[in-house]
């Protein structure tokens, strides 16, 4: 989500993935894929930079090691262990 400011001064968050285009007429108009339009105080370049920052943050987080691939740290020895099926020798 990116933070934008309406011309009235109120701030709102917008899902950057829903932006279809941004026009400067001279006010900055953000048009979403469903046709909704928002007139914002930020310039066209500021909206573009906010979207780029948002997407680069997602890419950077995706590059972090996945917590599920790291072996859990055991704080105490387990009391149970797997038992092989009958007739199978370990």
Secondary structure as GFF3:
##gff-version 3
##sequence-region A 1 90
A	DSSP	beta_strand	2	5	.	.	.	ID=ss1
A	DSSP	beta_strand	11	14	.	.	.	ID=ss2
A	DSSP	three_ten_helix	16	18	.	.	.	ID=ss3
A	DSSP	beta_strand	19	24	.	.	.	ID=ss4
A	DSSP	beta_strand	28	32	.	.	.	ID=ss5
A	DSSP	beta_strand	37	40	.	.	.	ID=ss6
A	DSSP	alpha_helix	44	62	.	.	.	ID=ss7
A	DSSP	three_ten_helix	67	69	.	.	.	ID=ss8
###
